[in-house]
Amino acid sequence: MILPKANSLSPKQLREVTSIVGEFDCQIQPIAGALRTIYAIVGDERDDLMINRLEGLDYIDRIDRIQSPFKLMDRRSDLARGRLKIGEMTLGEQLLVIAGPCTIDPKNPNYFYETAAAVKEAGAQAIRGGVWKPRTNPYSYQGDNRSLDILMEGARRTGLPVDTEVMDEAQLALALDAGVTILQVGARNALNYSLLRAIGRAIAQRPEVSVLLKRSMHMGPLNEFISAAEYIAAFGNPNIMLCPRGTTPTLDGYRNHPDESATPLLKEKTWAAVVVDPSHSVGKAAYVPAASLAAVAYGADGLCIESHIEPQKGIGDDPKQAITPETLKTLISQARALWELKRPEAAETQHAA
């Protein structure tokens, strides 16, 4: 990781640095921050001659060598100084809550509009809504492009950012063109490296866009999860949230095996925000409040919760695992009180603002 003395390298300086690392089969990836641009060395950083030549340049402040499977996502990376904003809030200063229906019903758009307004009233800072849905059964409802217009109309009516899942490059392009600013990568695509690279490329010059990367149902070590995020960050946009959402094998009675306890382990390895999805972890509305509070107790930076104005009239997973906006309002109040109890300094900053 190269840190220049100035806020960024000049074009001439960047060419010189790129030329030096290229001699050692490495590349340079600029990561633009709000106040400073840092330059990741993509490749093997262990060659002392390369490091010595870089450190000898009078415009270089220092070189931080990070030998881990994920150089950018590593908590020792200079990217740890950054702060991710979602709408009007900054992660780390407040508990983020993303809420909304599992699936947008294109035949009944008012369900989404009413839900979007209700979850905003309940205290959510972003809205989730499924436009395209991965389904195990090929004959189940797979989503509809028309729902993207409904999603963005909900964003306009509420003024809140929206989160939706993309499963391929065509959907990615549609979502970005429409103005989606939180791209969700679901559990089935968490290890789809081609899609992760495509997302990284597509948002490289779009700092307003962030990615909610869910943990794969079959994912093994946490390093594998963080390395999946590295595929996205390597193209220059570090706005990534890691989302535990339950794994397999399932725990009898729950939809999956809840894995919110991975949160402190992730935080020991990476600077990335952890936003837990309790709805898919437990798969039953009655269990979602307790699972949400457990996630906050483990140190989650946010929650992604399924909520519907009338869950039994929803489609997809809503009838079984979406909570009502009334339940959501109580849950948000409890979760934020617990979050402030665990992070008194952040709570003081929030109240002062």
N, C-alpha and C positions, 0 to 999 in steps of 0.2 A: 504494500500500500504506500503510494508516494504522496507526500504532503508538501506542496510548494510553499515558499515563503509568502508569495502574493496570494490573492484570492483564487487565482487560476493561472495556468500556464498560458503563455502566448502561443499562437500557432507555430512559430519557429521553435520555441522550447518544446512543444508537444512533439514536433517532428523529430527533434534530437533524441528525446526520451524514447519515443517509439522505435527509432533506429537502433538504439542501444539494446533494448530488451529483445528486439527482433533477432539480434545476433545470438541470443540464447534460447531461441524458439519460444519466446513469450510474446504476449500482446498487451496493449494498454486499453483499459476500459474507463473512460471518465465517468464519475458519479457526481452530478451537479447537486449541491445542497443550496439552502437558502442563502448562506453567507460565504460558502467556500466550496470549491470543487476539489475532490480528491481523485487519485488515479490508481485504479487497481491493476496490479500485475497479474494477468491471467496466464497461469502456467507454473512451472516449478521455480519458486523464489530462492532456492537454496544455494545458487551459485554465488559465491562470495565476490568473484571478480565483477559480475554484473552489478551487485549492490554497491561495491566500492566505486565503480564508475558513475553510478547515479548519485551517490552521496558526495562525489567530488564536484558536482555541478553547483555553481554559486547561487542558483535560484531554487534549490531544493532545501527545504527545512529539515526533513528527516524521512527515513524509510522504515515502515513498520512491517516486519515479516511475520506473517500468520501462517503457520503450518498446520492446517486442519483441512478436513474434506470440504469445508465451506468458508473460503477466505472472506467473502463479503458479509455473510450472515453471522460470522463469528462475533461474539460479544466484545472481543478485543478490537474489532474493526473500528475505524474512525466513524463509520456510519452510526455507531451507537450514540453519537451526539445529536443525531437528527430527531425530529419530532414529526409524527404523522398526523395530519389534520383530516378529519372526516366532516365535511360540512363546516359548521361553526365551532366544532369542538376539537381539542387536541388530546390524543391518547396519552395517558399517563397523568393528565390533569383532571380527568373525569372518567367515570365508567361509561364506556360506549355500549349502547343498546341498539341493535338492529332488529327490527320486528316486522312481521307481515305474513301473508299467507304462503303456504308451500307452493301453490300453483295458481296462476291467474286464469280465471275462467273467461274465455273470450265471449261466451254467450251471455255472461252476466257481469259486465264491467263494474256495475255499481257496488258489487261486493268488495271489489278491490279499492275503489275510491273511498267507500265508507270505512273500510278497515284502515286504509292509509291515514285518514283523518283521525281515527280513533287511537291508533298507536302513537301518533304524534302527540295527541292530547294526553296520553298515558305517560309520555316522557321519552319515547324513543327518538334518537337523533338521526336515524336512517331507516329506510324501508326495504324489506326484502320482498321479492315476488318472482316466482318461477315462470319464465317465458317458455323455455324448452326443458323437458324433463327426461332424464335417463330412466328407463324402465326395464326391469328384468324380463317381464312378459312383453313380447313384441306387439301384442294386440292391445296393450294398455295405452291410455292417452299419453302422447309424446310431447305435447306442447303445440303452440301455434304462433307463427310470426306476428299475427294480429295482436297478440298479447303484449308485444313490445310497445306498441302505441299506447296501450292502456297503462303500462308501467310508467312511461314517460309523462303521460297526462297526470298520473298520480303524483309524480315528482313536481310538476308545475303547480298543481293545486296545493300541495303541502309546503313546497319550498325545501324539501329534504332530499338528500342524495339517495340513490336507489342501488340495490345490490341484486344482481341476477346471475345465474349460472350460464356459462358458455361451454360447449362440448366439442366444438370444432372451429376451424379458422373462419368459415362462412358466418357462423353465429357471432364470433368475436368481432368481425368487421361490422356486422349489423348493429351490435350493441354499442360499439364505439361511435359509429356514425350517428346513432340516435341520441347519444349523450350520457350513456351509463358511466358512472364514475367508480363503482365498486364491482369488479369482475370476480365472480365466484368460480373456483375450480372445485368440482365435486369429488367425492371420495373415489369414484370410479376412474377419474382422470388424474388423480394426484400423482401418479407415476407415469403419466403420458408425456414423456419428455419432449416429443415433437410439439405438442400443444403448449407446453410450458415455454419452450423457446419462442414459439410464434407469439405468445402473449408478451414475452419480454421485448421482442422486436417491435411489436405494435404500440407499446406504451413507453418506449424508450424516451421519446420527446414529449411525453404527456404527463407532467408531474401532478396534474389534478386527478389522475386515475390511480386507484389502488387495487390490490388483489387480495381476496380472502381465499387462502389456500387450505382446503380441508385435508384432514389426515386420511389416508387410504384405509379402507376396511381391513386390508391384509398387510398393512405396513408393519415392518419389523422395528429395528432400532430407531431411536429418535434422530440419529444422524441422517438416516435415509429421508426422513420428513424434512429436515432443515436443508439437506442437499437438494431436494426438489425445489425449494424456494430459491436456492442459488441459481438454478437455471433461469429464473425470471430476473433476478437482480443483476445477473451478469451482463445484461444489455443496458444497464444504466438507471433503471427506476427501482429504488429500494422500498417503495410503498407497499409492503407486504405484511399481512396479518396471518398468523398461523392459527388454524382452527381445528382443535380436537373435537371429534363428533361421534366417538364410540367406535370400537373395533370388533373384529371377530376373533375367536368364537364368542357367540352371544352369551350373556349372563341370563340364566333362566328367569323369565318374567320381564326382561327389558328387550328392546329392539336390538341393541348392540351391547357391548361391554363398555360401560362409561369409562372414559379415560381422561377426565378433567384433572386427575392427580398427576398427569404428565406436565402440567403447567410449570411448577417450580423447576423441574428437570430441564425443560426447554429454556427457561430463563437463565439457567446456569451456563448454557451453551451459546445462546444467541440473544441479540438485542431486540429481535422482532416482537411486536405486540402479540399477545395470545388472546384470541377471541373464541370462546367456547360455544359450541352448539349443543345445548342440553336436550333440545327437542328430538334430534336424531339419536342421541345417546340412549335415551330411555324409551322413546317411542310411544309414550302415553301421557296425555295432558296432565293427569293427576300427579305425575311424578316430576313434571318440569320445574315447578317452583323450588323444590328441595335440591334438584340437580343444579339449578342455576346458582343457588346460594353456596352450594359446595364448590362450584367453579370459582366463585368470587373469593371464598375462603382459601382456596389454593393459590390465589394471586392473579386470577384472570384480569386482563385489561378491558374485556368486553364480553358481551353475550350476543348470540344470534339466535333469536327465538321465533318460532312459528306462532302466529296469532291471526285469528279470523273473527270478523264481527259475528258470524254465525257458523261455527265450525262444522256442524252437521250438514250444512248446505255447501260446504267447500268441496273441492276435488283434490285428487292426489292424496297426500298424507293428512290433510287438515282435519277430517272427521275424527281421527284417532289421537293426534298429537298436538294440534293447535290449541292454545289457550285463548280465552276471550280477552278483549282489551281491558275489561274490568279487573280480571285476574292479573293481567300484565301490569297495570298501574300499581297495584299493591306490591307485586314482585319487584318492580323497579325501585320503589321506595325502600323496601327492605334491602335490596342488593346494594343500593348506593350508600345506605347507612352502614352496612357491613364493610363496603369498600373504603369509606372514609375512616372507619375505625382502624382498618389495617394500614392506611396511608395518611396519617394525620397531616403531614407536610403538604401533600397534594390537596387535601381538603381545605387547609388554610388558604392556599393559593386560589382555589375555586371561590371561596367565600369572599376573599378580598376583591376578586374581580367583579 
